[in-house]
Amino acid sequence: MVNNGMRIISLKYAPLALVPLICIYGWVTYKHWRVLKTTSPAPYQILDDAMGTRMRIGVDSIITEQQLIATLSRAADDHQYDAARDLLISSYFSVEAYLLENGERSKELAGTIKRYVPPKGSTEHHDWMDWIPDLYGKGDKFSITLHRAKMSLKR
């Protein structure tokens, strides 16, 4: 009897325990977003672009993580709708960044952005395959390995 009472009480107050966690998560996300919005992208140069679903860029080896994220976003913004780009194979466009120092490229990636690129002018779903990006996600996905890239330059 006591266990059932405790179980009911714990279920009753469980949402109250989640409210502070949700607030903290929202605050951290907002602060991270503000830092990224105020960070200006670093200059980059295109290393390899076959006009497919992937492009490689080079950035200066003295770059912060926030600048790298901003630079990857800028490069994706600048080149996702290039007229010659062939996005028929995949609806996702990725930009890979390498560090450059004294004309030498890092052996490891510094970071990657993978972005969903909808067809121009398309706002509705035409067949069942159009729902796949909804399941996978349409937001930018970053993979940052800046420390490994800096270590590969020092070798």
Buried (B, 14 or more C-beta within 10 A) or exposed (E): EEEEEEEEEEEEEEEEEEEEEEEEEEEEEEEEEEEBEEBEBBEBEEBEBEEBBBBBBBBBBEBEBBBBBBBBBBBBEBBBEEEEBEBEEBBBBBBBBBBBBEEEBBEBBBBBBBBBBEEEEEEEEEEEEBEEBEEEEEEEBBEBBBEEBBEBBEE
